[in-house]
Amino acid sequence: MTKLHTADFDYELPPQLIAQHPSERRDGSRLLIYQRATGAIRHGRFNDLMEELCENDLLVVNDSRVIPARLRGLRPVTGGAVEILLLEEIQKNEWWTLLRPSKRLPPGAFVDLCWLDGGRAGIRAEVLEKTEAGECRLRFHHPENLLTLLGELGEVPLPPYIKRPVGPTSLEDVERYQTVYAQLAGSVAAPTAGLHFTSEHLETFQTRGIQVAPVTLHVGPGTFAPVKSATLEEHPMHEERYFLPNETFAALQKCRSNGGRVVAVGTTSLRVLESAAEIGLEQAAGRWLRTRLFVYPPRQFQIVEALLTNFHLPQSTLLMLVSAFFNPGKVDGREKCLATYQEAVRENYRFFSYGDAMFIS
């Protein structure tokens, strides 16, 4: 088998094509439509997706809600600034986090959290443990649950390629870096393929006999982590929590029996479905599980038959996943994917989280 290298998934992207703000309307983005059977490419608007879907198709969406996970604080004695990124709640007021600067905060150190206006909030964080991977377990000393206070303490942790001044999150980002169907809080990054949908879309799907079913995958900062290994096989994939509801399992069975397609909305929904398939959908349904599934060519897919996704960073695990989906079971999905990306660059599509979308069928 041909060994794929990380450098094989590079492409040139003019900086001006990195979307810094969402489109004026949620559904105002462009849509590149790629048909795998013929290799045909069509350019349209996001609302054209309606014409690509059929009765009995099932859209599987990730209903994870982005939390204001970036907190700022001060060292009690020195007043040194500290940045905290919440990763995963362990129990009430105890979290796995990333700290900056981490080296100056050993176990036993304290940080005083600040409100968004910079004043001390009266909440002290204690460093309990640090892992070799650089994660820190913190306990927040406060009678109330930290989750209920994040709106006053935290900032939305936008991706590093979206440039914003330090300070409270803008109303635009609070609203638009969140899907309209977000439910379960826990992500530090949005499942961005779903950002294009409006409530009106969901109503239209229902009237046309197109089903929508949720899964949950809490997106961690690893989604932005670069692949540092030379070859894909050596990359240690980040771990994320996911949940396949029993109702969605039933919807998948119904879709199959009715001859519909399973359409994953985003790479996170795809990873849930394909991770669950590896242990059996029935065994996975109704349980919180963890996945380190790394999808790259020549991966075969057991569940997902069409994919809605945004355009992803060069050399990223998300681009590798999409490359595999371009031609399942074959390594040349990479070439087909990168050729399509080159077309998108020529056509001045907007890239990354706030950018345009692609539908692969």
PLY file of the C-alpha trace (Angstrom):
ply
format ascii 1.0
element vertex 361
property float x
property float y
property float z
element edge 360
property int vertex1
property int vertex2
end_header
0.00 0.00 0.00
1.24 3.47 -0.89
2.30 5.36 2.23
0.79 8.84 2.31
2.79 11.74 3.67
1.46 14.82 5.45
3.06 17.03 2.79
0.91 15.27 0.17
-2.10 17.20 1.52
-0.71 20.69 1.08
-2.17 23.36 -1.18
-1.67 27.06 -1.75
-4.37 29.38 -0.43
-4.27 33.16 -0.89
-4.75 34.72 2.58
-7.59 36.91 1.34
-9.74 33.79 0.81
-9.75 32.95 4.54
-13.17 34.16 5.69
-12.83 36.54 8.63
-16.57 37.09 9.07
-19.69 35.05 8.28
-21.79 35.84 5.22
-24.48 38.45 5.73
-27.10 35.69 5.92
-26.54 32.20 7.28
-27.67 30.69 3.99
-25.85 33.30 1.90
-22.75 31.21 1.26
-21.79 29.56 -2.00
-21.97 25.80 -2.52
-19.59 23.69 -4.60
-21.30 20.45 -5.65
-19.08 17.46 -6.48
-20.53 14.28 -7.98
-18.25 11.36 -7.27
-19.67 9.07 -9.97
-18.74 11.45 -12.78
-16.25 13.88 -11.23
-18.49 16.74 -12.29
-18.28 20.05 -10.42
-21.09 22.60 -10.25
-21.07 25.99 -8.59
-24.16 27.29 -6.83
-25.57 28.87 -3.71
-26.14 27.12 -0.40
-29.91 26.99 -0.90
-29.27 24.79 -3.96
-28.62 21.99 -1.49
-32.40 21.46 -1.37
-32.31 20.23 -4.97
-29.51 17.77 -4.18
-31.49 16.00 -1.47
-34.24 13.45 -2.01
-37.24 12.25 -0.06
-36.19 9.69 2.59
-32.64 11.07 2.79
-31.42 11.49 6.36
-29.32 14.50 7.38
-27.24 13.71 10.47
-26.22 16.88 12.32
-23.91 17.50 15.27
-25.94 19.30 17.96
-22.98 20.14 20.20
-23.03 23.71 21.51
-19.89 25.85 21.61
-19.17 27.17 25.10
-17.34 30.45 25.96
-14.34 28.30 26.83
-11.55 30.90 26.90
-11.14 32.37 30.39
-8.68 35.00 31.60
-7.17 35.28 35.03
-4.36 36.62 37.17
-1.77 35.05 39.45
-2.81 35.95 43.05
0.57 37.32 44.13
2.38 38.49 41.00
-0.66 39.59 39.00
0.71 37.77 35.96
-1.84 37.18 33.20
-3.09 33.63 32.63
-5.27 32.25 29.83
-7.38 29.14 30.45
-9.05 27.07 27.72
-11.70 24.71 29.06
-11.57 21.29 27.39
-13.83 18.86 29.23
-15.89 18.91 32.41
-14.94 16.07 34.77
-17.48 16.91 37.45
-19.00 20.09 38.87
-16.28 22.80 38.88
-13.52 20.40 37.87
-12.22 20.55 34.29
-9.46 19.42 32.00
-7.94 22.58 30.54
-5.04 24.09 28.67
-3.12 26.87 30.44
-0.89 29.62 29.14
1.79 30.06 30.42
1.65 26.45 31.58
5.26 26.03 32.81
4.78 28.67 35.52
1.70 26.94 36.95
2.68 23.64 38.61
0.23 21.53 40.66
-0.75 23.53 43.73
-0.67 26.88 41.91
-3.72 29.18 41.89
-5.31 31.54 39.36
-7.93 34.20 40.10
-10.51 34.38 37.32
-11.54 37.73 35.86
-14.85 39.02 34.54
-14.98 40.13 30.92
-14.30 43.72 32.04
-11.03 42.63 33.65
-12.10 42.78 37.30
-11.44 39.84 39.58
-14.49 37.56 39.75
-13.90 36.05 43.19
-13.38 32.59 41.67
-10.08 30.85 42.33
-8.80 28.00 40.15
-6.44 25.44 41.65
-4.08 23.37 39.51
-4.54 19.73 40.58
-2.67 17.77 37.94
-0.73 18.11 34.70
-0.34 15.47 31.99
2.58 14.79 29.65
0.36 16.00 26.80
0.17 19.42 28.47
-3.39 19.27 29.79
-4.11 20.60 33.28
-6.84 19.49 35.68
-8.30 22.50 37.48
-10.73 22.84 40.39
-12.74 26.06 40.47
-13.55 27.13 44.03
-17.04 28.63 43.91
-20.47 27.52 45.20
-22.12 27.95 41.80
-21.45 25.72 38.79
-18.86 27.36 36.55
-20.96 26.43 33.50
-23.70 28.84 34.61
-21.19 31.72 34.81
-19.40 31.29 31.49
-21.53 33.91 29.76
-20.02 36.52 32.11
-16.51 35.05 32.27
-15.68 33.44 28.97
-14.95 34.29 25.37
-15.88 32.16 22.37
-12.61 30.44 21.38
-12.54 31.34 17.69
-10.00 29.53 15.50
-6.56 31.15 15.31
-7.00 32.10 11.64
-9.98 34.34 12.52
-8.39 37.55 13.75
-10.13 39.42 16.56
-8.94 41.93 19.18
-8.51 40.63 22.72
-11.65 41.16 24.78
-15.32 40.21 24.95
-16.68 38.22 22.01
-18.61 40.30 19.49
-22.36 39.77 19.18
-21.79 38.65 15.59
-19.52 35.80 16.70
-21.72 34.84 19.67
-24.65 34.32 17.31
-23.02 33.05 14.15
-20.31 30.74 15.56
-23.14 28.46 16.69
-25.58 26.29 14.75
-29.32 27.00 15.03
-29.86 23.45 16.32
-27.08 23.46 18.96
-28.21 21.77 22.19
-25.61 20.05 24.37
-22.86 22.36 25.63
-19.30 21.09 25.38
-17.45 22.13 22.19
-14.57 24.59 21.96
-15.02 24.83 18.18
-18.16 24.89 16.09
-19.18 22.04 13.76
-18.93 24.55 10.95
-20.76 22.75 8.13
-23.96 23.30 10.07
-23.47 27.06 10.41
-25.19 27.57 7.03
-28.56 26.15 8.08
-31.49 28.30 9.17
-34.61 27.33 11.09
-36.49 27.69 7.79
-34.29 25.01 6.24
-35.23 22.57 8.98
-38.94 23.24 8.41
-38.57 22.78 4.65
-36.78 19.46 5.11
-39.70 18.18 7.15
-42.28 19.16 4.52
-40.22 17.45 1.78
-39.83 14.17 3.66
-36.12 14.72 4.36
-35.33 13.64 7.90
-32.91 15.40 10.26
-31.41 13.51 13.21
-28.82 14.64 15.77
-25.64 13.12 17.09
-23.26 14.82 19.52
-19.51 15.14 19.21
-17.89 17.71 21.49
-15.21 19.28 19.32
-11.88 19.77 21.07
-8.89 21.99 20.21
-7.28 19.00 18.53
-9.38 19.77 15.47
-6.94 22.64 14.80
-3.80 20.74 15.82
-1.32 20.39 12.95
-0.21 16.95 11.83
3.43 16.99 12.90
4.43 13.49 11.79
5.89 12.95 8.34
3.48 10.12 7.52
-0.21 9.81 8.34
0.19 6.46 10.10
2.39 8.07 12.76
-0.07 10.83 13.72
-1.62 10.40 17.22
-5.26 11.41 16.63
-6.91 13.49 19.35
-9.72 11.93 21.38
-13.28 13.31 21.44
-16.54 12.31 23.16
-19.57 11.38 21.12
-23.15 10.22 21.55
-25.48 8.42 19.14
-29.07 8.78 20.42
-31.37 5.78 20.23
-33.76 7.88 18.14
-31.03 8.57 15.60
-30.17 4.87 15.45
-33.83 4.20 14.64
-33.78 6.97 11.99
-30.73 5.36 10.37
-32.51 2.02 10.16
-35.61 3.68 8.68
-33.52 5.57 6.13
-31.88 2.38 4.94
-35.16 0.46 4.70
-36.72 3.32 2.69
-33.83 3.54 0.24
-32.64 6.98 1.39
-29.09 8.21 1.76
-27.29 8.99 4.99
-25.92 12.52 4.59
-23.37 13.63 7.19
-23.46 17.34 7.94
-19.80 17.96 8.67
-16.76 15.85 9.43
-17.76 15.53 13.09
-21.08 13.86 12.25
-19.24 11.55 9.87
-16.74 10.59 12.58
-19.58 9.76 14.97
-21.33 7.51 12.46
-18.21 5.73 11.25
-16.86 5.36 14.83
-20.17 3.86 15.94
-20.18 1.53 12.95
-16.83 0.09 14.00
-18.35 -1.28 17.21
-21.86 -1.74 15.82
-24.55 0.94 15.68
-26.87 -0.94 18.01
-24.11 -1.40 20.61
-23.08 2.27 20.34
-26.58 3.76 20.52
-27.54 5.48 23.76
-24.03 5.53 25.25
-21.39 8.23 25.66
-18.26 6.91 23.96
-14.85 8.20 22.88
-13.22 8.10 19.49
-9.76 8.58 18.06
-10.89 7.65 14.55
-8.50 9.10 11.97
-10.00 8.97 8.49
-7.70 9.21 5.47
-7.32 7.50 2.07
-7.98 4.71 1.20
-10.72 4.50 3.85
-14.00 2.73 3.10
-17.19 4.12 4.63
-19.82 1.93 6.23
-22.62 4.42 6.86
-22.18 7.83 5.23
-23.18 8.18 1.56
-22.99 11.95 1.08
-21.15 14.72 2.92
-21.74 18.43 3.44
-18.58 20.17 4.60
-16.65 23.44 4.53
-13.18 23.92 3.04
-10.39 22.86 5.39
-6.83 23.83 6.26
-3.86 22.43 4.31
-2.31 19.30 5.85
-5.17 18.99 8.37
-6.86 15.78 9.50
-10.14 17.23 8.21
-8.75 17.65 4.70
-7.48 14.07 4.87
-10.95 12.85 5.85
-12.57 14.69 2.95
-9.92 13.32 0.59
-10.86 9.80 1.62
-14.54 10.52 0.97
-13.82 11.77 -2.57
-13.01 8.21 -3.64
-13.55 5.63 -0.85
-11.18 2.69 -0.89
-8.71 4.42 -3.23
-5.69 6.64 -2.56
-6.45 8.91 -5.51
-9.18 10.64 -3.50
-6.38 12.98 -2.47
-5.71 14.10 -6.04
-9.41 14.56 -6.77
-9.95 16.53 -3.59
-6.96 18.83 -4.12
-7.95 19.42 -7.75
-11.40 20.48 -6.54
-9.82 22.77 -3.95
-7.74 24.36 -6.74
-10.98 24.98 -8.62
-12.48 26.57 -5.50
-9.43 28.85 -5.19
-9.73 29.88 -8.85
-13.42 30.64 -8.29
-12.63 32.71 -5.15
-14.57 30.61 -2.68
-14.27 31.65 0.96
-12.38 29.12 3.10
-12.49 27.65 6.63
-15.00 28.09 9.47
-16.90 31.14 8.21
-16.41 30.22 4.57
-18.39 28.51 1.84
-19.57 24.91 1.66
-19.11 21.79 -0.46
-21.54 18.95 -1.06
-20.01 15.60 -2.06
-22.49 12.98 -3.29
0 1
1 2
2 3
3 4
4 5
5 6
6 7
7 8
8 9
9 10
10 11
11 12
12 13
13 14
14 15
15 16
16 17
17 18
18 19
19 20
20 21
21 22
22 23
23 24
24 25
25 26
26 27
27 28
28 29
29 30
30 31
31 32
32 33
33 34
34 35
35 36
36 37
37 38
38 39
39 40
40 41
41 42
42 43
43 44
44 45
45 46
46 47
47 48
48 49
49 50
50 51
51 52
52 53
53 54
54 55
55 56
56 57
57 58
58 59
59 60
60 61
61 62
62 63
63 64
64 65
65 66
66 67
67 68
68 69
69 70
70 71
71 72
72 73
73 74
74 75
75 76
76 77
77 78
78 79
79 80
80 81
81 82
82 83
83 84
84 85
85 86
86 87
87 88
88 89
89 90
90 91
91 92
92 93
93 94
94 95
95 96
96 97
97 98
98 99
99 100
100 101
101 102
102 103
103 104
104 105
105 106
106 107
107 108
108 109
109 110
110 111
111 112
112 113
113 114
114 115
115 116
116 117
117 118
118 119
119 120
120 121
121 122
122 123
123 124
124 125
125 126
126 127
127 128
128 129
129 130
130 131
131 132
132 133
133 134
134 135
135 136
136 137
137 138
138 139
139 140
140 141
141 142
142 143
143 144
144 145
145 146
146 147
147 148
148 149
149 150
150 151
151 152
152 153
153 154
154 155
155 156
156 157
157 158
158 159
159 160
160 161
161 162
162 163
163 164
164 165
165 166
166 167
167 168
168 169
169 170
170 171
171 172
172 173
173 174
174 175
175 176
176 177
177 178
178 179
179 180
180 181
181 182
182 183
183 184
184 185
185 186
186 187
187 188
188 189
189 190
190 191
191 192
192 193
193 194
194 195
195 196
196 197
197 198
198 199
199 200
200 201
201 202
202 203
203 204
204 205
205 206
206 207
207 208
208 209
209 210
210 211
211 212
212 213
213 214
214 215
215 216
216 217
217 218
218 219
219 220
220 221
221 222
222 223
223 224
224 225
225 226
226 227
227 228
228 229
229 230
230 231
231 232
232 233
233 234
234 235
235 236
236 237
237 238
238 239
239 240
240 241
241 242
242 243
243 244
244 245
245 246
246 247
247 248
248 249
249 250
250 251
251 252
252 253
253 254
254 255
255 256
256 257
257 258
258 259
259 260
260 261
261 262
262 263
263 264
264 265
265 266
266 267
267 268
268 269
269 270
270 271
271 272
272 273
273 274
274 275
275 276
276 277
277 278
278 279
279 280
280 281
281 282
282 283
283 284
284 285
285 286
286 287
287 288
288 289
289 290
290 291
291 292
292 293
293 294
294 295
295 296
296 297
297 298
298 299
299 300
300 301
301 302
302 303
303 304
304 305
305 306
306 307
307 308
308 309
309 310
310 311
311 312
312 313
313 314
314 315
315 316
316 317
317 318
318 319
319 320
320 321
321 322
322 323
323 324
324 325
325 326
326 327
327 328
328 329
329 330
330 331
331 332
332 333
333 334
334 335
335 336
336 337
337 338
338 339
339 340
340 341
341 342
342 343
343 344
344 345
345 346
346 347
347 348
348 349
349 350
350 351
351 352
352 353
353 354
354 355
355 356
356 357
357 358
358 359
359 360
